[in-house]
């Protein structure tokens, strides 16, 4: 799974990297080295522009943790931060969004944890690892987004609407698999247009886009347990530490 990630790439950089044609500069997010569920996150998605009636690729912030449109309580989103690639097209919480509302979530990298057993003079603990593209650049994670309406408010009240997203995961490959059996599924440049296109609704063709990346694309390193608390943030969270179980591949 992916339960925490890093997002520090600026909107200006993302515009060019992902072919974004629309972004409201008034919508800003501070860089975060410890993005947690229910935090606001950047997504790239395509929707018809109300003014021009043309399809536009937009960068916009949404809340991490998908809330299905039929949900009675937006708190359900905290449990739906990930969707499995193997079943995303058929699960009630995700199948409508999979057909019509797909997005990508750009990230610098993400964290996973490995349990380290107790030893003499030391209690058992969870060792965090940071996984990121070995060649640099953003990790373009496949996602879905959804709109939820608070029906206690008028439909034309902006406060009545909540936009949320989930990250699609797949079986982990080589480097990532040393740390966890699941990893975020990424969308490559060749598949980005088809994945974001809301008019592309053939489930068979869409599922063909959900293929795992090559295993040597990610670098892995052990980092401080400081990241275990969502209250901690800052670039120092990415500093390498001695690897207690040898799952990383160095400080790169």
C-alpha positions as CSV (number, residue, x, y, z in Angstrom):
1,X,0.0,0.0,0.0
2,X,0.9,3.7,-0.1
3,X,0.1,5.4,3.2
4,X,2.5,8.3,3.2
5,X,4.4,10.2,0.5
6,X,6.5,13.2,-0.4
7,X,5.2,16.1,-2.6
8,X,7.5,19.0,-3.1
9,X,7.5,19.6,-6.9
10,X,6.1,23.0,-7.6
11,X,3.0,23.5,-9.7
12,X,5.0,25.5,-12.2
13,X,7.2,22.4,-12.8
14,X,4.3,20.1,-13.0
15,X,2.6,22.2,-15.7
16,X,5.3,21.3,-18.2
17,X,6.1,17.8,-17.0
18,X,2.5,16.6,-17.3
19,X,1.1,18.8,-20.1
20,X,-1.2,20.7,-17.8
21,X,-3.2,23.4,-19.6
22,X,-5.1,24.9,-16.7
23,X,-4.2,25.8,-13.1
24,X,-5.6,28.4,-10.7
25,X,-2.6,30.1,-9.1
26,X,-4.9,30.9,-6.1
27,X,-4.9,27.2,-5.3
28,X,-1.6,26.4,-3.6
29,X,-0.2,23.7,-1.4
30,X,2.9,23.9,0.8
31,X,5.7,21.4,0.0
32,X,5.3,18.3,2.3
33,X,7.8,15.6,3.1
34,X,5.1,13.7,5.1
35,X,1.8,13.7,3.2
36,X,-0.8,11.7,5.2
37,X,-4.3,10.5,4.5
38,X,-6.9,13.3,4.4
39,X,-4.3,15.8,3.6
40,X,-4.8,18.0,0.5
41,X,-2.7,16.6,-2.5
42,X,-2.1,17.7,-6.1
43,X,-3.9,15.8,-8.8
44,X,-3.8,16.1,-12.6
45,X,-7.2,15.4,-14.3
46,X,-9.1,16.2,-17.4
47,X,-12.6,17.7,-17.5
48,X,-14.7,19.7,-19.9
49,X,-14.1,23.4,-19.3
50,X,-17.5,25.1,-18.5
51,X,-16.6,28.3,-20.4
52,X,-15.0,26.9,-23.5
53,X,-16.8,23.4,-23.6
54,X,-13.4,22.0,-24.4
55,X,-11.5,19.2,-22.6
56,X,-8.8,20.7,-20.4
57,X,-6.1,19.1,-18.4
58,X,-6.0,20.7,-15.0
59,X,-3.8,20.7,-11.9
60,X,-5.9,20.9,-8.7
61,X,-5.7,20.1,-5.0
62,X,-8.1,17.5,-3.6
63,X,-8.3,15.6,-0.4
64,X,-6.5,12.2,-0.2
65,X,-8.9,9.4,0.6
66,X,-11.8,8.8,-1.8
67,X,-15.3,9.4,-0.6
68,X,-17.9,7.7,-2.9
69,X,-20.7,10.0,-4.1
70,X,-23.2,7.7,-2.4
71,X,-21.4,7.8,1.0
72,X,-23.3,9.2,3.9
73,X,-20.2,10.3,5.8
74,X,-17.1,11.9,4.3
75,X,-15.0,10.2,7.0
76,X,-15.1,7.0,5.0
77,X,-12.4,8.6,2.8
78,X,-9.7,7.9,5.5
79,X,-10.2,4.2,4.8
80,X,-10.1,4.5,1.0
81,X,-6.6,6.0,0.3
82,X,-5.7,3.0,-1.9
83,X,-7.5,0.9,-4.5
84,X,-6.1,-2.4,-5.8
85,X,-5.4,-2.5,-9.5
86,X,-6.7,-6.1,-9.7
87,X,-10.3,-5.2,-8.5
88,X,-10.6,-1.4,-9.0
89,X,-12.9,-1.8,-12.0
90,X,-15.5,-3.9,-10.0
91,X,-15.5,-2.6,-6.4
92,X,-18.6,-0.4,-5.7
93,X,-16.5,2.3,-4.1
94,X,-14.3,2.7,-7.2
95,X,-15.9,1.3,-10.4
96,X,-17.8,4.5,-11.3
97,X,-14.7,6.7,-10.9
98,X,-12.6,4.1,-12.8
99,X,-14.8,4.5,-15.8
100,X,-15.1,8.3,-15.8
101,X,-12.9,10.0,-13.3
102,X,-9.3,9.0,-13.5
103,X,-6.3,11.1,-12.5
104,X,-2.7,11.0,-11.6
105,X,-1.0,12.1,-8.3
106,X,2.5,13.4,-8.8
107,X,4.9,12.6,-5.9
108,X,8.7,12.8,-5.2
109,X,8.5,9.3,-3.6
110,X,6.7,7.4,-0.9
111,X,7.4,5.6,2.4
112,X,6.9,2.0,3.5
113,X,7.6,0.3,6.8
114,X,9.3,-3.0,7.8
115,X,8.8,-4.5,11.2
116,X,12.1,-5.0,13.1
117,X,11.8,-7.6,15.8
118,X,12.9,-6.9,19.4
119,X,16.6,-7.5,20.2
120,X,18.6,-7.3,23.4
121,X,18.1,-3.8,24.8
122,X,15.7,-2.8,22.1
123,X,11.9,-3.1,21.6
124,X,10.4,-4.1,18.3
125,X,9.7,-1.2,16.0
126,X,8.8,-0.3,12.4
127,X,11.6,0.9,10.2
128,X,10.6,3.4,7.5
129,X,12.1,3.3,4.0
130,X,11.9,6.0,1.3
131,X,11.3,4.8,-2.2
132,X,11.7,7.2,-5.2
133,X,12.5,7.2,-8.9
134,X,16.1,6.3,-9.4
135,X,16.4,8.6,-12.4
136,X,14.8,11.6,-10.6
137,X,11.6,13.3,-11.7
138,X,8.1,12.7,-10.2
139,X,6.5,9.4,-9.5
140,X,3.2,9.7,-11.5
141,X,0.9,7.6,-9.5
142,X,-2.4,6.4,-11.1
143,X,-5.4,7.5,-9.2
144,X,-9.2,8.1,-9.2
145,X,-11.1,11.1,-8.1
146,X,-14.7,11.6,-6.9
147,X,-17.1,14.3,-6.0
148,X,-19.2,14.1,-2.8
149,X,-22.0,16.5,-1.9
150,X,-23.1,17.5,1.6
151,X,-26.8,17.4,1.2
152,X,-27.4,19.5,4.2
153,X,-26.2,22.5,2.2
154,X,-27.6,24.0,-1.0
155,X,-26.3,22.4,-4.2
156,X,-24.9,25.8,-5.4
157,X,-22.9,26.4,-2.2
158,X,-19.2,25.6,-2.9
159,X,-18.9,24.4,0.7
160,X,-21.3,21.6,-0.2
161,X,-18.8,19.8,-2.4
162,X,-15.8,17.8,-1.5
163,X,-13.3,16.4,-4.1
164,X,-11.3,13.4,-3.1
165,X,-8.8,10.9,-4.6
166,X,-7.3,7.5,-4.1
167,X,-4.0,5.9,-5.3
168,X,-4.1,2.7,-7.2
169,X,-1.7,0.0,-6.1
170,X,-0.2,-3.1,-7.6
171,X,2.1,-6.0,-6.8
172,X,5.5,-4.6,-5.9
173,X,8.4,-5.3,-8.2
174,X,12.1,-6.0,-7.3
175,X,13.4,-3.1,-5.3
176,X,10.0,-2.1,-3.8
177,X,9.2,-5.7,-3.1
178,X,12.0,-6.0,-0.6
179,X,10.1,-3.6,1.6
180,X,6.4,-4.3,0.9
181,X,4.3,-6.5,-1.3
182,X,2.4,-3.6,-2.7
183,X,3.4,-0.4,-4.5
184,X,1.8,2.6,-6.2
185,X,1.0,1.9,-9.8
186,X,2.5,4.5,-12.0
187,X,1.4,5.8,-15.4
188,X,4.1,6.2,-18.0
189,X,4.2,9.1,-20.5
190,X,3.0,6.9,-23.3
191,X,-0.2,6.0,-21.4
192,X,-0.9,9.3,-19.8
193,X,-3.3,10.7,-22.4
194,X,-5.4,7.5,-22.6
195,X,-5.5,7.2,-18.8
196,X,-6.7,10.8,-18.2
197,X,-9.2,11.0,-21.1
198,X,-12.7,10.8,-19.6
199,X,-14.1,9.7,-22.9
200,X,-12.0,6.6,-22.8
201,X,-14.4,4.3,-21.0
202,X,-13.6,0.8,-22.3
203,X,-12.8,-1.2,-19.1
204,X,-10.7,-3.8,-21.0
205,X,-8.6,-1.1,-22.6
206,X,-8.3,0.8,-19.4
207,X,-7.1,-2.2,-17.4
208,X,-4.4,-2.8,-20.0
209,X,-2.9,0.5,-18.8
210,X,-2.5,-0.8,-15.3
211,X,0.8,-2.6,-15.8
212,X,3.6,-2.5,-13.2
213,X,6.8,-0.5,-14.0
214,X,10.2,-2.1,-14.3
215,X,11.6,-3.2,-11.0
216,X,14.8,-1.2,-11.3
217,X,13.1,2.2,-11.5
218,X,12.9,2.8,-7.8
219,X,15.7,3.5,-5.3
220,X,15.2,2.5,-1.7
221,X,16.8,3.7,1.5
222,X,16.2,3.5,5.2
223,X,15.2,6.8,6.9
224,X,14.7,8.0,10.4
225,X,11.7,6.8,12.4
226,X,10.9,10.5,12.9
227,X,8.7,10.2,9.8
228,X,6.5,7.7,11.7
229,X,4.6,10.7,13.3
230,X,2.5,12.8,10.9
231,X,3.4,15.8,13.0
232,X,6.9,15.8,11.7
233,X,7.8,17.3,8.4
234,X,10.8,18.8,6.5
235,X,13.5,17.7,4.1
236,X,15.5,16.0,6.9
237,X,13.0,13.2,6.9
238,X,14.7,11.9,3.7
239,X,18.2,11.7,5.2
240,X,19.5,8.1,5.0
241,X,20.2,6.2,8.3
242,X,21.8,2.8,8.8
243,X,19.6,0.0,7.5
244,X,18.8,-2.5,10.3
245,X,17.6,-5.3,8.0
246,X,19.3,-4.6,4.7
247,X,16.2,-3.9,2.6
248,X,17.6,-0.6,1.1
249,X,20.2,-0.1,-1.5
250,X,22.2,2.8,0.0
251,X,21.8,6.5,0.5
252,X,21.2,7.4,-3.1
